[in-house]
């Protein structure tokens, strides 16, 4: 992991009309890190990721990614400088095939490498997609659609991968596979900012974590410290997680 700061945000504020959903938070991510943001529903986690990806307007004292000022930068420009979002709900194009969805990720990033080579890398991570590459995306299961959404993002070879609730609505066995792949992508050097309801698994695989509540960052620390903090365990780490991080690590 590098000491270089890839993403630096301070004073980030996002509003829906007169309601402030994110209230002046600061987040930083070093190159090569996996950082998670956890918190209850409505805390502002997904809103934060959408703002960083350029899907929501925001105000900030500073918003810098890889030396580029993000303030007022359009979403398509963020793709070209190496930031990719896997949105909550997947956001795939259901009437297109798997290959066509992947090509959109390749095309938007203007990567110089060959599309077929990048597709094969995705298919190695997700063999199910290889078996169905000519199939319409809308006919895939929820887990396969999530695999495709992640594949579409990584075909663009992003410097920073923004993952918004990748386990949402998926069966435990599929969650296990998804997080094995996320760990693999991280180990290969891609920087990851992860928003995830399953606090157990997020804190187990991340380097650092932010705890968000009511639009504010309440705690920030190395993930191991957070997962062992009695206050965090009581509020955010109940025993009802759909899959434990131990299962993922044992299978990886």
Secondary structure, 3 states (H helix, E strand, C coil): CCCCEEEEEEEEEEEECCEEEEEEEEEEEECCCEEEEECCCCCCHHHHHHHHCCCCCCECCEEEECCEECCCCCHHHHHHCCEEEECCCCCCCCCCEHHHHHHHHHHHHCCCCCHHHHHHHHHHHCHHHHHCCCCEHHHCCHHHHHHHHHHHHHHCCCCEEEEECCCCCCCHHHHHHHHHHHHHHHHCCCEEEEECCCHHHHHHHCCEEEEEECCEEEEEEEHHHHHCCHHHHHHHCCCCCCCCHHHHHHHC
